[in-house]
Amino acid sequence: QVQLVESGGGLVQAGGSLRLSCAASGGTFSRNTMGWFRQAPGKEREFVAHITWSITTQYTDSVKGRFTISRDNAKNTVYLRMNSLKPEDTAVYYCAAKPVPYNSWTYWGQGTQVTVSS
């Protein structure tokens, strides 16, 4: 069982930056693919970024060049650095884990709110 706890959300003006953190406990963090998703009001949850055990990363097109996902296996933590934030980035951001050998996002955090004002 893996527990995920997000932090770092808040209110920021357009053009500003935030760094989200997701602390994991349980399981073998270093072998997990870790991801960030978001859900805006009235919309479905969408993929934002992921990072594999080999530090391969993938981003949704709307955040490429602005967001950076990283991980610190010594701290069992994954980060999402968000720069040049836009009002359309406003959402609840969720951390998720895809543990080996599963090929699905099995574990989820409770989410952290990010609000970008114009």
C-alpha positions in Angstrom: 0.0 0.0 0.0 1.3 3.4 -1.0 0.2 6.7 0.7 0.6 10.0 -1.1 0.3 13.4 0.4 0.4 16.6 -1.7 1.4 20.0 -0.6 2.4 23.4 -2.0 -0.9 24.5 -3.6 -2.2 28.0 -3.1 -3.3 31.2 -4.7 -1.0 32.9 -7.2 -1.3 35.6 -9.8 -1.0 34.9 -13.5 2.6 34.6 -14.5 3.7 33.4 -11.1 5.2 30.1 -9.9 4.4 27.3 -7.5 6.1 24.1 -6.6 3.9 21.2 -5.6 5.3 18.3 -3.6 4.1 14.8 -3.1 5.5 12.7 -0.3 5.1 9.0 -0.6 5.2 6.3 2.0 4.9 2.5 1.6 5.9 0.5 -1.4 9.1 1.0 -3.3 9.1 4.6 -4.4 12.2 4.5 -6.6 10.6 1.8 -8.8 7.3 3.6 -9.2 6.2 5.8 -12.1 4.9 9.0 -10.5 2.5 11.4 -12.0 0.5 14.6 -11.6 -3.1 15.0 -12.7 -5.5 17.9 -12.3 -9.2 18.5 -12.3 -10.8 21.8 -12.9 -14.3 22.6 -11.8 -16.8 20.9 -14.2 -14.1 19.1 -16.1 -12.7 15.6 -16.0 -9.4 14.8 -14.4 -6.6 15.2 -16.9 -3.0 14.0 -17.1 -0.4 16.7 -16.5 3.0 14.9 -16.3 4.8 11.8 -15.3 8.3 10.6 -14.4 9.5 7.1 -14.6 12.1 5.3 -12.4 14.6 6.0 -15.2 13.8 9.8 -15.1 11.9 9.7 -18.4 9.4 12.5 -18.4 6.2 13.2 -20.3 4.0 16.3 -20.3 0.6 17.2 -21.6 1.0 19.8 -24.4 -0.6 22.7 -22.5 2.2 22.7 -19.9 5.2 21.9 -21.9 7.9 24.5 -21.4 6.2 25.8 -18.2 6.0 22.8 -15.8 8.8 20.5 -14.7 8.4 17.2 -12.9 11.2 15.8 -10.9 11.8 13.3 -8.1 14.0 12.8 -5.1 14.2 9.1 -4.4 16.1 9.7 -1.1 13.1 11.7 0.1 10.4 9.6 -1.5 9.1 12.8 -3.0 8.0 13.9 -6.4 7.7 17.6 -7.4 5.9 19.7 -10.0 7.5 23.0 -10.6 5.0 25.3 -12.3 6.1 28.5 -14.0 4.3 31.1 -16.0 1.0 30.0 -14.5 -2.2 30.9 -16.3 -5.8 31.1 -15.0 -6.6 28.0 -17.0 -4.1 26.1 -14.8 -6.6 26.5 -11.9 -7.5 23.1 -10.6 -7.1 20.5 -7.9 -3.8 18.8 -8.5 -3.4 15.2 -7.7 -0.3 13.0 -7.3 -0.5 9.4 -8.4 1.7 6.3 -8.4 1.9 3.5 -10.9 3.8 0.8 -9.0 5.7 -2.0 -10.7 4.4 -4.3 -12.1 1.1 -2.6 -12.6 0.3 -0.6 -15.7 -2.3 1.6 -14.1 -2.4 4.6 -11.7 -3.1 2.6 -8.6 -2.6 5.1 -5.8 -3.8 8.7 -5.5 -3.3 11.6 -3.1 -6.1 13.7 -1.7 -5.2 16.7 -4.0 -4.1 20.2 -3.5 -5.8 23.3 -4.8 -4.0 25.7 -7.2 -5.8 28.9 -8.1 -4.3 31.3 -10.6 -5.9 34.8 -10.6 -5.9 37.0 -13.7 
